[in-house]
Amino acid sequence: MRRICLVALIGLPAAGKSSLCSWLLGQQAALRVRHIVHLCYDDFLDATPSADLAYKEQRGRIFKVIEKLISAIQEDTDWPPQVRRISSSGDYNSGRHLILCDDNFYYRSMRYKLYQLCRDSGCIFGQIYMASSLDSCLQANSLRSDATRVPVDVVRQMNERLEVPDTSEAWERNSLTLNGLDMDTTGSALLAFIASLLDLPAMETTLDLPPAVARGLRQDQSLVHRLDLLLRTRIGALLDGLRQGEDKRLAGQTLNSRRKDILTKFRTEIGGKQIDGDVEGDALDYYVNLLN
């Protein structure tokens, strides 16, 4: 079964987030993962006044890339071409994948959108907060090239607005705070944290919510969406069960095409109908079994 863990990196510019991600790219063996992906938002964003797209629209496009990447991993199809910072292990039997989202994420709402994506796609969500001081970030930022240096007033403004992770919130519970980038002292704790995330069952962050909140989230998900999640899970299991020598990529493409056909069939046959809660599970199981 493919297990995808998405980790949001939080902190001021020049706090050390990208350096941390670069270090993690070399830790495939320690983490026992198939792929580590570093999605550095700076690779995609153009914050200059002459930018063709508004900042919010640019962030929306990055989010779409993450969605496509998760689907590609789950369905064993081609990855989005924008994904370039990747390290891969030789362990083709490992179904564990780590995606590092490297941005400031100074507003909690920015991180919550990623959490929702993980919840809806059956992934694991975690956060790493680089709690470097404002002075140290300003100093490190001043040493950057003109092309990558962030204006001082922007860094100060982010510092004032930064909403640090609140682990009393269920969805932010899986968070780690680092006060520096000394891997000799923090490396083992960092690896242990990520390993603990990768060992969580998918959807752990949602299932661990208080019952009333969990019920509300389930009610918010349409039957079509829930069926899509079940189909994706079944596809992952079917691909993992292929015999050695069988073409996983071709099988993934075939199953994904069948998934879309099943969703269309479901919308046609069930759309608009009220399904009693007692038979809802049986109805979804029927359509999931059409994959076999």
Summary of the structure (lengths in Angstrom):
residues: 292
radius of gyration: 20.6
end to end distance: 16.5
largest distance: 62.8
contacts: 840
relative contact order: 0.16
helix: 54%
strand: 12%
